[in-house]
């Protein structure tokens, strides 16, 4: 079962890691491995959401999503999007960006380094908003209760996450203007950071708005489909219900694609905190995206991985750490291994906490069962 579901992911992992060794040696191997782990972990909640919606779709639309939809997710978001970001930030054509990355690494690295403040400010703000909206939401399950309870109370203040993000951006831009070290003047650099950061904030809001729009459309279509099915039972006409089911499934597909794009942003932008090399980025994120597909299929068939309830928390804390690291790298260089390990440690910690929670719950249930048996008279 596991081999059948994850077989393609294992094969792509092996090919990707071998390609990384040939491309840049064992250092590249390590970077791709870290990127893969981060992408899988950050996309875990994506797989859970995908599985929950896919269960409502018929076999045809499930196949459409797991083929065409995944191709869009892998090649559109994980492979093309990093190239687009580099091309826009370094003022290059997409083909020229790829050509430079493959043929003239020194020139490519110089251009990306010059463009890094814009990339880091844009990505840092986008990731920071994801993190802030998560920690300010009151959730039934809390991982670090001592921290999450007071933050959930603060989250009742309207637009708090946006205000904090803008304050962080303003401080970052002012600090960058004071401690500038690139070719342009301090004012130019501060303006670049400020405008790019606002761009990241606007992008987050647009993606969230699209997700909300398609979610509302999906709910409307599901409600209409339910009403049509009830009407069809009364009248004996089945055609209208089938047509509405197809329309509802189409909106489900669009909703999933927008959701996947929004979930992909954190992995793609977080990757820039680890490396600027779009080849390594494509390898690591491509491997991770394959596991998102496999996890989605596994969840649809088994529905067991959502037992690890703290993984979503760990992934969002990793996103918060990557956001801070990206903003810090505007001024200071941070080793990519350190960056990668911070996220991996947080996610690993949350996974272990989930395992311990499941064991404690199982032990509690076992003790209660024993007590109930002891209370039952032997003659019953």
C-alpha positions in Angstrom: 0.0 0.0 0.0 2.7 2.5 1.0 5.0 1.5 -2.0 2.0 1.8 -4.4 1.1 5.3 -3.1 4.6 6.7 -2.6 6.4 4.8 -5.3 6.6 7.7 -7.8 7.7 10.1 -4.9 10.5 7.7 -3.9 11.7 7.5 -7.5 11.6 11.3 -8.0 13.5 11.7 -4.7 16.3 9.3 -5.8 16.6 11.0 -9.2 16.5 14.5 -7.7 19.2 13.8 -5.1 21.4 12.1 -7.7 21.0 15.1 -10.0 21.9 17.5 -7.2 25.2 15.6 -6.6 26.1 15.8 -10.2 25.1 19.5 -10.3 26.8 20.8 -7.2 28.3 18.0 -5.2 27.4 17.0 -1.7 26.6 20.5 -0.6 23.9 20.7 -3.2 22.7 17.3 -2.1 22.3 18.6 1.5 20.4 21.8 0.3 18.0 19.8 -1.9 17.4 17.3 1.0 16.6 20.2 3.4 14.4 21.9 0.8 12.5 18.6 0.2 11.9 18.1 3.9 10.7 21.7 4.4 8.4 21.6 1.4 6.8 18.3 2.5 6.4 19.6 6.1 5.1 23.0 5.1 2.7 21.4 2.6 1.3 18.8 5.0 -1.7 20.9 5.9 -2.2 21.3 2.1 -2.5 17.6 1.7 -4.9 17.4 4.6 -7.1 20.1 3.1 -6.9 18.5 -0.4 -7.9 15.1 0.9 -10.9 16.6 2.8 -12.2 18.1 -0.4 -11.2 15.3 -2.8 -13.4 12.9 -0.7 -16.4 14.9 -1.9 -15.5 14.5 -5.6 -16.3 11.7 -7.9 -13.5 9.4 -9.4 -13.3 11.5 -12.6 -12.6 14.8 -10.9 -10.2 13.1 -8.4 -8.2 11.9 -11.4 -8.3 15.4 -13.0 -6.9 16.9 -9.8 -4.3 14.2 -9.2 -3.0 14.5 -12.8 -3.6 18.0 -14.4 -3.9 19.7 -11.0 -0.7 18.3 -9.7 1.1 19.2 -13.0 0.0 22.8 -12.5 1.1 22.7 -8.9 4.5 21.1 -9.6 5.5 22.8 -12.8 3.5 26.0 -12.4 4.2 26.9 -8.8 7.3 25.0 -7.7 9.4 25.2 -10.9 8.2 28.3 -12.9 7.3 30.6 -10.0 10.9 30.8 -8.5 12.2 31.7 -12.0 9.6 34.4 -12.4 10.5 35.9 -9.0 14.2 36.0 -9.9 13.5 37.3 -13.4 11.3 40.2 -12.1 13.6 41.1 -9.2 16.8 40.9 -11.2 15.1 42.5 -14.3 15.8 39.6 -16.5 13.8 37.6 -19.0 12.7 34.1 -17.7 14.8 32.3 -20.3 17.7 34.5 -19.6 17.4 33.9 -15.9 17.5 30.1 -16.4 20.3 30.4 -18.9 22.4 32.5 -16.5 21.7 30.1 -13.7 23.0 27.1 -15.8 25.9 28.8 -17.7 27.2 31.8 -15.8 26.6 31.1 -12.1 28.8 34.0 -10.9 26.9 36.6 -12.9 23.6 35.0 -11.9 24.6 35.0 -8.2 25.6 38.7 -8.5 22.2 39.7 -10.0 20.2 37.7 -7.5 22.3 39.1 -4.6 21.5 42.6 -5.8 17.8 41.7 -6.0 17.8 39.8 -2.7 16.4 42.8 -0.6 13.3 42.9 -2.8 12.8 39.1 -2.8 13.4 38.9 1.0 11.0 41.8 1.8 8.3 40.4 -0.5 8.7 36.9 0.8 9.2 37.8 4.4 6.0 39.8 4.6 4.0 37.1 2.8 5.2 34.4 5.2 4.9 36.7 8.3 1.2 37.2 7.4 0.6 33.4 7.2 2.2 33.0 10.6 0.5 35.9 12.3 -3.0 34.9 11.1 -2.4 31.4 12.4 -1.2 32.3 15.9 -3.8 35.0 16.4 -6.6 32.5 15.7 -8.3 30.7 18.6 -7.9 27.0 18.1 -9.4 24.0 20.0 -6.0 22.2 19.9 -3.0 24.2 21.2 0.6 23.0 21.0 2.4 25.7 23.1 -0.5 26.6 25.2 1.4 29.1 27.4 2.1 31.2 24.2 -0.9 30.4 22.0 -3.7 31.2 24.6 -2.7 34.9 25.2 -2.0 35.4 21.5 -5.5 34.0 20.6 -7.0 36.6 23.0 -5.0 39.4 21.3 -6.2 38.1 17.9 -9.7 39.3 18.7 -8.5 42.8 17.8 -9.4 43.5 14.2 -6.6 43.7 11.6 -4.0 43.1 14.3 -1.8 40.9 12.1 -1.8 43.5 9.3 -0.8 46.3 11.7 2.0 44.2 13.2 3.3 43.1 9.8 3.4 46.8 8.6 5.2 47.8 11.8 7.8 45.1 11.2 8.2 46.2 7.6 8.6 49.8 8.6 11.3 48.9 11.2 13.0 46.7 8.6 13.0 49.4 6.0 14.3 52.1 8.4 17.1 49.7 9.7 18.0 48.8 6.2 18.3 52.5 5.2 20.6 53.1 8.2 22.8 50.0 7.5 22.9 49.8 3.7 25.7 47.9 2.0 24.7 47.4 -1.7 25.3 49.6 -4.7 22.3 51.9 -4.5 21.9 54.7 -1.9 20.2 54.0 1.5 17.0 55.8 0.5 16.7 53.7 -2.6 17.2 50.5 -0.7 14.7 51.5 2.0 12.2 52.3 -0.7 12.8 48.9 -2.4 12.3 47.0 0.9 9.1 49.1 1.7 7.5 48.7 -1.8 8.4 45.0 -2.0 7.1 44.3 1.5 3.8 46.0 0.7 3.7 43.9 -2.5 4.0 40.7 -0.4 1.2 41.9 1.9 -1.1 42.7 -1.1 -0.3 39.3 -2.7 -1.3 37.5 0.5 -4.6 39.4 0.7 -5.4 38.7 -3.0 -4.6 35.0 -2.6 -6.7 34.9 0.6 -9.5 36.7 -1.2 -9.5 34.3 -4.1 -9.6 31.3 -1.8 -12.5 32.8 0.1 -14.3 33.6 -3.1 -14.0 30.0 -4.4 -14.9 28.6 -1.0 -18.1 30.6 -1.0 -18.9 29.5 -4.6 -18.2 25.9 -3.6 -20.6 26.1 -0.6 -23.3 27.6 -2.8 -22.9 24.9 -5.4 -23.0 22.2 -2.7 -26.2 23.7 -1.3 -27.8 23.8 -4.8 -26.7 20.3 -5.5 -28.3 19.0 -2.3 -31.5 20.8 -3.1 -31.5 19.4 -6.7 -30.9 15.9 -5.3 -33.9 16.3 -3.0 -36.0 17.6 -5.9 -34.9 14.8 -8.1 -36.0 12.2 -5.5 -39.4 13.7 -5.4 -39.9 14.0 -9.2 -37.8 11.1 -10.4 -35.7 13.4 -12.7 -31.9 12.8 -12.2 -30.4 14.9 -15.0 -30.4 18.3 -13.2 -28.7 16.8 -10.1 -25.9 15.3 -12.3 -25.3 18.6 -14.1 -25.1 20.5 -10.8 -22.7 17.9 -9.4 -20.4 18.5 -12.4 -20.5 22.3 -11.8 -19.9 21.8 -8.1 -17.0 19.5 -8.8 -15.6 22.1 -11.2 -15.7 24.8 -8.5 -14.1 22.3 -6.1 -11.2 21.9 -8.6 -10.7 25.7 -9.0 -10.8 26.0 -5.2 -8.2 23.3 -4.8 -5.9 25.0 -7.4 -6.1 28.4 -5.7 -5.5 26.7 -2.3 -2.6 24.8 -3.6 -1.1 28.0 -5.1 -1.5 29.8 -1.8 0.1 26.8 0.1 2.9 26.7 -2.5 3.8 30.3 -1.9 5.2 29.6 1.6 7.4 26.7 0.3 8.7 28.7 -2.7 9.4 31.9 -0.9 10.8 30.1 2.1 13.2 28.4 -0.3 14.8 31.7 -1.0 15.9 31.8 2.7 17.9 28.7 2.0 19.3 29.2 -1.5 19.2 31.5 -4.5 20.0 28.8 -6.9 16.8 28.1 -8.9 18.1 24.7 -10.1 18.4 23.4 -6.5 15.2 25.1 -5.7 13.4 23.3 -8.5 14.8 20.0 -7.5 13.9 20.3 -3.8 10.5 21.8 -4.3 9.7 19.3 -7.1 10.5 16.4 -4.8 8.4 17.9 -2.1 5.4 18.5 -4.4 5.4 14.8 -5.4 5.0 13.9 -1.7 2.1 16.3 -1.4 0.3 14.3 -4.1 1.2 11.0 -2.4 0.1 12.3 1.0 -3.2 13.5 -0.5 -3.9 10.1 -2.0 -2.9 8.3 1.2 -5.2 10.6 3.3 -8.1 10.0 0.9 -7.6 6.2 1.2 -6.6 5.9 4.9 -7.4 9.2 6.6 -4.9 8.5 9.4 -2.1 11.1 9.1 -4.3 13.9 10.5 -3.8 12.2 13.9 -0.6 14.2 14.2 -2.4 17.3 15.3 0.6 19.5 16.1 2.2 19.2 12.7 0.2 22.1 11.4 1.5 24.2 14.4 5.1 23.1 13.7 4.8 24.0 10.0 3.5 27.5 10.8 6.1 28.2 13.4 8.7 27.1 10.8 7.0 29.6 8.4 7.3 32.3 11.1 11.0 31.5 11.5 11.6 31.6 7.8 9.9 35.0 7.6 12.2 36.5 10.3 15.3 34.9 8.7 14.3 36.4 5.3 14.0 39.9 6.7 17.3 39.5 8.7 19.1 38.4 5.5 18.4 41.8 3.9 21.3 43.0 6.0 23.1 39.9 7.3 24.1 36.6 5.7 22.8 33.4 7.3 24.1 30.0 6.4 21.5 28.0 4.5 22.1 24.9 6.6 21.2 26.8 9.7 18.1 28.2 8.0 17.0 24.8 6.9 17.6 23.1 10.2 15.6 25.7 12.1 12.5 24.7 10.2 13.2 21.0 10.3 13.8 21.1 14.1 10.5 22.9 14.7 8.5 20.5 12.5 10.3 17.4 14.0 9.5 18.7 17.5 5.8 19.1 16.6 5.7 15.6 15.2 7.3 14.1 18.3 4.8 16.1 20.5 1.9 14.7 18.4 3.3 11.1 18.9 3.5 11.7 22.7 0.0 13.1 22.8 -1.4 10.1 20.9 0.4 7.7 23.3 -0.9 9.6 26.4 -4.5 9.5 25.0 -4.2 5.8 24.2 -2.9 5.1 27.8 -5.7 7.2 29.3 -8.3 5.3 27.3 -6.7 2.0 28.3 -6.8 3.0 32.0 -10.5 4.0 31.7 -11.3 0.7 30.0 -9.6 -1.2 32.7 -11.5 0.7 35.4 -14.9 0.1 33.7 -14.1 -3.7 33.5 -13.2 -3.8 37.2 -16.5 -2.1 38.1 -18.5 -4.8 36.2 -19.6 -7.7 38.5 -18.0 -11.0 37.4 -21.4 -12.7 37.0 -22.7 -10.2 34.4 
